[in-house]
């Protein structure tokens, strides 16, 4: 590709070959050409297939004022009916091949960059070719349409390449990010495992300290509370609560205890031990109606007012 413009594929060259052959036949000229410009040179790109054609593909000329095609490029078109009678063209380069008749038009890429020229040449003034000038101009438009399609096709290819590169980069980033997330997940799992292990070790340490330091003291305290029924009840509750802690009581009971008032907590624990309202009232030095009031509050918080389920059964089920 030259200057960012696409190369001309073989299929297009073959189509242009058919075009110049048709032009040569219709205009009845020995030479019909598509010329390619790479300043300061101008070369035969496609030539009609005829024995009398003196031009071969690749034949190169220097762009200057005595070259027919240079005049076509400068003027937008050039018609020279008989160079032998025209002082401006009598000594032009094509006269070396005896070509005194010329008709040509410039060819442009879509951005108006010069591609070259399309032209016909003859050794004599050619009236048939003069009548075919509009057809020659239309063939020029056909070739320019091909050039436009080539540029659009090249743009699509480049866009697809850019999109593929962007997709590859995105996939690479996604892969890297996925790997990073996987590493983070592994690290998080290890961290959570370590936290759980630490929690278990901490809970175990607390349980051991309760069993080794607190429980023996409670056992020594019990003989001193003989005859004090209320103190005995509270001591029983204290031992049961400590066992609950060392046995890691389920969260549902813990959640319930947190929403109860201190008095409701004591009553709930006594109900779980099977104590009646009278027993609890005696232990707490309260009226049975007061204890019943607190029991109803506990039922309400457990959602038992409508179900009719037994309070003790419910408390034992979540223990």
Protein Blocks (a to p, Z undefined) as FASTA:
>chain_A
ZZhiacddfklmmmmmmmmmmmmmmnopabdcddddddfbdcdfbdcddfklmbdehiac
dddfklfklmmmmnopacdfblmlmmklmmgmklmnopabdcddddddfkopafbdcddd
dfbdcfklmmmmmmmmmmmmmmmmmmmmmmmmmmmmmmmmmmmmmmmmmmmmmmmmmmmm
mmmmmmmmmmmmmmmmmmmmmmmmmmmmmmmmmmmmmmmmmmmmgoilmlmmmmmmmmmm
mmmmmnopafklmmmmmmpcfklmmmmmmmmnopafklmmmmnopafklmmmmmmmmmmm
nopmmnopafklmmmmmZZ
